[in-house]
Amino acid sequence: MAEAIALYTAPAAMEPLFPGSLQGELAKLTCDILLCAGKLSGQIPAEITRKRIALLVRTMNSYYSNLIEGHKTLPRDIERAQRQDYSADPAKRENQHLTQAHIEVEEAMIERLHAEPALSIHSRDFLCWLHAEFYRRLPEDLHFSKDRSGRSYRIEPGALRTFEVDVGRHQPPHFGALPAFLARYEAFYSSAEILPTDQLVAAAAAHHRLAWIHPFGDGNGRVARLYSHACLIRRKVDGLGLWTLSRGLARQRQEYFQRLQAADQHRRNDFDGRGNLSDRALGDFSLFMLRTMLDQIRFMAGLLELRGLCQRIERHLVFERLHLESRVRDRLARLLKAALIDGEIARGAVPELIGSGETVARETIRLAVAEGLLDSPTPKGSLSVVFSAQTVESYFPQLFQDLPVPPAA
């Protein structure tokens, strides 16, 4: 027992921090991710359209990250929460608060990363900031969790845990040693010695090692996924916000947790690295993460192919707006597709776009805004396309998959 205590108070217990195995496969995946993410960034030429899709993806990221934790909130309820319209049902209201907090923290994180290019995202301060930002946005009654015996304890926003925990079969480091573990964590993953071609693998390995350290009393999974998103932004593979890792992890939730647990294992034999933990298991976990990244980038690239997206907008008008006349739907389709591609449409350009006179153009604009298909900053301002809960399933099928909620632990 004394040996185990010593093991989990020394930062060397989490070695290796970078896998030495599977380097060829990991290198190939890294190249594919860099190539596909670069192409995705340029798929939507109009900046305002791209930013609005990125906002939708941010909502999706919250949906799936919370789903991983066993909390499910429908897109329309997330949209309501963004308007501060919370359900009277306690369970639905709690889930709305969790999703909205995640969205707001991600927004704050992205702003901070752009404003502070020298910020160390691997530091204890940054990780604690993510945790604090999430919990300070939640109502006071959501600042509590329960241990395995069912006893309630308070979660202090941004504070490292001050007690021992068990995570499945893994016992994380002693709480008194957390500062030392996090210092080693930052020193390694912020090192300039990690080659650019190895940085995505390092980000994948760091995701596991952060979960292994388990620095907080609760919220470790959320912090780890936000941190991984920060890594992707810093590595410039986030596609300008057009894809999210959490969707892929939620769709493979059981495997995600199994891979995390497998990478907790000690070194198996003399051919399994030289650290305390299994090098091969860390390599397998990193391989899983990079494959998931590539899968999600390719998924979004398919959804954002402009011809297909324009066709889905047309189908939405045909099948979901049956109360409108056919010729009206045709005019709306031409207007929406132009707004999608160009980003903003001046009102004066609408008659030519839809092949009508000014009176019909004004009525088409009025109808598009009333139907929630376009919006404008002012009554006479330019028009831009809207992505809402009302249109998301038609425009972006399977973006929000109706996955089963996992049973409570």
N, C-alpha and C positions, 0 to 999 in steps of 0.2 A: 504493500500500500504506500509505503514511503517513496518507493521508486515512481509510482504513478503520480504522486503529488509533485515530486521534483520535475517530472516530465512536463506537466502542464503549468509550471510556473516559469519555464525557460522558453524564450521565443524559438529556440532551435527545434522545439517540438513540432512546429508546423512546416518544417522543411520536407521536401523541396517546395520552393515557391514558383518554380517554372518547370514544366515537364521536359525531361530529356528524351522521352519516348515519342514515337509517332511523328517525328519532325517532318518527314516528307509529306505525309498527308496533311498535316497542319499548315505547312508552307503552301501547298497547292490550294487549300481552302482560303487562306489569307489572300492570295492573288485573285481568286475568283470573287471574293467579297469586295476587294478594292475596286475591281473592274465594274462589277454590277452596281455597287453603290454610286460610283461616279456617273454611270449612265442614268441611274434613277434620278439623280440630282438635276439632270437636264431635261427630263421628260415633260415637265410642265413649264412652258416658257414664260407664262405671265406670273409675275411676282405675287400679285394679290391673290390669284387663284392658288398658287403654291402655298402661300401662308395660311389660307383658309383650309386647305387639305391638311396641312400640318397641325392646325388646331383640332381638326377632327381626329387625326391620329393620336394626338395628346389625350383626347377623351377616350379613345380606344385603349391606349396604354394604361390608363387608370382602370378601365373596365376589366382588363385581363389581369393586371397586377392584383387587383382586389379579388378577382375570381380565384386566383391561385391561393389566396388566404381563406377562401370559403365564403366570400361575400359577393352577391350578385345584384347588380342594379341595371335595369333596362335603360337603353339609350335615351328614351323619352324622359325617364326619371332623372338621369344625369343632366339632361338639358334643363329640366325644371330646377334642379339644385343650382345650376349656374345662374339662374334668375332669382336665387334665394327663396324658391318655392318648395318647401320641404313637406313631405307626406305626414299625415296625422298618424299613420301606422308606425309604431316605435321601431320595428325591425327595418322597414323600408327607409325611414328617416336616418337611422344609423348608417345604413349602407350608402345613402346619398351623401352624408357628411364625409364618409371615408373616401368616396370617389372624388368629391369636390376638393378635399384636402390634398389628395394626390395630384390633381390637375394644377392646383395653385402652387404646390411645392415645385413641380416640374417647371412651371413657368418662371418661378423665382430662380430656380437653379440655372436655367438656360440664360436668363438675363445676367446672372452673376458670372457665368463662364465667359460670356462675351465682354462683360465690363472689366473682368480681372483675369487677363490672359496668363498672369504669373501664378495664379492660385493653384495650390497643390490639392488636387482632388483626392489624393490618396491619404491625406493627413487626418489625424484624429479630429482636428477642429472642423474640417469639412464634413466628415461623417456625422459628427455630433450636431452640426448645423442642420443637415438633412433631417435627422431624427427630430430635432427641436422644431423645425419649421412644419413638419407634418403634425406633430401632436399639439402644437399651440393653436392650430387651426380647428381642432376638434373640440366639441363641447366637453365640459368638465367630467361628465359621467362616462366619457369614453377614455379617460385617463387611467383606467384600471384594467387589470388582467387577472388571470387565475393561474396558480401553479398546479402541478400534477396532482396535488392532494385536494384541489378545489378551493384552496384559500385565496382570497382576493388580495392583491397588492397594488400599490399606486405606481404608475409609470411617470417618471420625472423626465419631461422633454429635454433631450440633449444630454442626459446624464448617463454615464456608464453604469452597468449593473453593479450592485453591491452585495450580491448573493450568488450562490452556486446554482446551476441549472443542469438538467439532462436534456439533450436533444436526440430523441430516439435512443440509439445505443452509444451515442457520442457524448462524452463529458467535455464541454469546452474548458478553456483555461480558467484557472482560479481568478476570481474577480480582482484580487489585489495585483495580479500580474498583467491586467489588461493594458495599462499604459505602455509597458515594455513590449507587448506583442504588437500593439498598434504602431509604435515607433519603428519596430523592425519592418512591419508591413509597409509603412510609408517609405522607409529608406530603400527597400528593394524595388517597389513598383514605380517609384518616381526616378529611379536611377537612369542616367543618360546612357548607361552601358547596355540597356535593352535596345536592340536594333529596331529601326522602324518596321522591318519585315516581321519582327517578333511581337510587336505591341498588341495585336489583337489576341494572340495566344496568351500573353501576359494578362490582358483584361479578363479573359475567360478563367484563367487560373485564379486571379485575384477575387473573382466573384465567389468561388468556392472557399478560398481561405478566409474571406470576410465572414461568410456564414459559419465557418469552422470556429473562428474566434468568438462569435456570438456576443458582440460587445454590449448589447442593450438588453434590458429586461423584457422587452417586447418590441415588435416592429423591425426585427432584423432583416426579414425577407424583403420588406418594402424598401428599406435603406439600401440593401444590396442591389436591387434592381434599378433604383434611381442612380446609384453609384455607377453601375454598368452602363447606363444610358449616358452619364457624364463622360465615361471613357470613350464611348462611340463618337460623341460629339468632338472630343479632343482629338481623336484619331481621324476625324473628318470622314467617317463612314456612315453617318446617320442619315444620309440622303437629304440634307436640309430639313430634317424632321418628317420625312415621308414614309418611314417604316418604324416598327417597334419590335423589340425583342420579346416583350411580355406576351404578345399574341402567340408566338411559337412555343414559349414555355408553358402557357396555359393549355394549349392543345395537346401537349405531351406532359401534363402535370405529373402523372405517376412516374414516368421515366425520369423527369427532371429531379424529383425527390430521390428516386433510386440512385441516380448518378451522383447526386450530392452525398448521399449516405455512403456509396461505394468509395468515394474519394476521401472519406474519413478514415479509411483503413490504414493500419500500419504496414510498413514495408513487408512484402510477402516472403522474399528470399534475397540471396546475394545478387540476383539479376534484376532487382526491382529498385534501382537507384541506390543512393547512399544516405538518404534522409530518414527521419523517423516515420514519415508517411509514405504510402505507395506512390512511386513515380508513375507507374503504368495507369493506375486509377485516375491520377490527375490528368494524364494525357487523354484518357478516354473521356473524362468530363469536358476537357477543353475541346476535344473533337466534337462532342455532342453540341456544345455551345456554338461553335463556328458553323456547324451544319445547320443549326437552327437559324442563325443569322442569315446565312445565304438563302435558305428556304423562304424566309420572310421578305427579304429584299426582292427575290424573284416573284413572290406573290403580289407585292405592291406594284412591281413593274408591270405585271399583267393587268392589274386593275386600272393603272393610270395610262395605259396605251390609249391615245386620244381618240382614235377611230372607234374603238370599242366603247369608250366612255360616252362619246356622242350618241352612239346607237342606244345605249342604255338610258340616256336622257330622253330620247325619242320614245322608247318603249314605256318609260314611266308616264309620259304624257298620254300615251294611247291607252294604257291599261289602268292607270291610277287616277286620271283626271277625266273620268267619263262624263262628268257634268258639263264639260266644256265642248263646244262645237268643234268638229273636225278641222275646219279652216282656222279656228282660233288656236288649236293645238299646234297646227303647222307653223303659224306665225311665232308662237312661243318657242317652238323647237329651234327655229332659225336664230332667234334672239339669244336663247340660252347657250347654244353652241358657240356663237360669236363671243359671248361674255366669258365662257370657259377658256377659249383660246387666247383672246386678246386681254383678258383680265378686267378691263373697264370699258364700258361703251357709253359714249356721249349720247345724251337723249336726242340731239339733233341728227345723229347718224341712224337712228332707228327706222325711219321711213324707208330709206334705201335698203337697209338690211332685210326687212321683212317684205319689201315690195308693196308698200301701201302709201296712202296719203297721211298727212299729219294727224288728222282726227283719229283714224284707226290706230296709228302708232301710239298716240297718247293713251288710248283705251287699252292697248296691248301692254304698255308699260304699267298702267294702273293695275291691271289684272295680274301681271307677273309679280308685282310687289304684294298685292293682296293675297295671292296664293302662296307666298313665302318662297318663291323661286328665285327672285332677284331682290336686292336691296340697294339703298342709296343713302349716302351720308346726309343729304339735304333734299328737300322737295324738288329741286332742279338739278341736283348733282348727277354725276355719272352712275352707271348701273353695273353691278357685279353679281356673280352667281352665288347662291346660298347653298350650303350643305347642312342639312338639319336632320333631326330624327325622322322627319316626315319623308325625306327623300333618300336617306342613307342606304337602305336595303336595296332600293332600285338602282342607284348610281354605283354603289360599291358592295355588291353581294358578298356575303360571308365575311365582311369586315368585322362585324360583331356576331360571332358564332354563338348559338344558343347551347353552350356546353353545360353539362350537369354540374350542379353545385356539390362539391365534395362533402361527405358527412362530417359533422363536428368531431374534433379529436377527442 
